[in-house]
Amino acid sequence: MNDVRINRIPLGDVQSLTIALKLREFLTDFVVCLILASAIANCDVLITEDADILVLRDTGSYTNILNAYNPGFRLSSFKEFFGRHVRRG
């Protein structure tokens, strides 16, 4: 089924692979590196509950990667993101 509201993000493009290799310094699971790298290369935000990913927000080396590829990108937990974006009553 094709839903026009959902974009497929490539995992194997050059920019995502380059970022993934840099993230490998912080994350042991290369698949997680690819997911995060693809989000950095193609998105504004990644909503995740993965503690290994969320803890990166506090590291200078991770910030350097963001500044080089997508300074506006941010990581958010489900609660952080939807707590701010849910309309009430």
C-alpha positions in Angstrom: 0.0 0.0 0.0 1.3 3.4 -0.9 0.6 6.3 1.5 1.7 9.7 0.2 2.1 10.9 3.7 4.9 8.4 4.3 8.3 8.9 2.7 10.8 6.1 2.3 14.2 7.1 3.4 17.2 5.3 1.8 19.6 3.6 4.2 22.4 3.2 1.7 23.0 6.6 0.2 26.5 8.0 0.5 25.7 10.8 3.0 23.8 8.4 5.4 26.7 5.8 5.2 29.3 8.6 5.9 27.3 9.8 9.0 26.8 6.1 10.1 30.5 5.5 10.1 31.0 8.6 12.3 28.3 7.5 14.7 29.9 4.1 15.0 32.3 5.7 17.4 29.4 6.1 19.9 27.0 3.2 19.0 27.9 -0.5 18.9 25.0 -1.6 16.7 25.6 -0.6 13.1 21.9 -0.9 12.2 21.1 1.7 14.8 23.9 3.9 13.3 22.2 3.6 9.9 18.8 4.4 11.2 20.1 7.5 13.1 22.3 8.6 10.2 19.4 8.3 7.7 17.3 10.4 10.0 20.0 13.0 10.4 20.5 13.2 6.6 16.8 13.3 5.7 14.6 14.5 8.6 14.0 17.2 11.2 13.5 15.0 14.2 13.8 11.3 15.2 11.4 10.2 17.9 12.9 7.2 19.7 12.9 5.5 23.1 16.4 4.0 22.5 18.4 5.2 25.5 21.7 4.7 23.6 20.6 7.2 21.0 19.0 9.7 23.4 22.1 9.9 25.5 24.0 11.2 22.5 22.3 14.6 22.8 24.7 15.5 25.6 27.9 14.8 23.8 30.0 17.3 22.0 31.2 14.9 19.2 27.6 14.1 18.3 26.8 17.9 18.2 29.7 18.3 15.8 28.3 15.7 13.5 24.9 17.5 13.5 26.5 20.8 12.9 28.3 19.4 9.9 25.2 17.6 8.3 21.9 18.9 9.7 22.2 21.6 12.5 18.4 21.7 12.8 18.0 18.0 13.5 17.0 16.9 17.0 16.4 13.7 18.9 13.3 13.4 21.0 11.6 10.8 23.2 8.0 10.1 22.5 7.0 11.9 25.7 9.1 14.9 25.0 7.8 15.3 21.4 4.1 14.5 21.9 3.9 16.2 25.3 4.6 19.5 23.4 2.6 18.8 20.3 -0.6 17.3 21.6 -3.6 19.6 21.4 -5.8 19.5 24.5 -9.6 20.0 24.5 
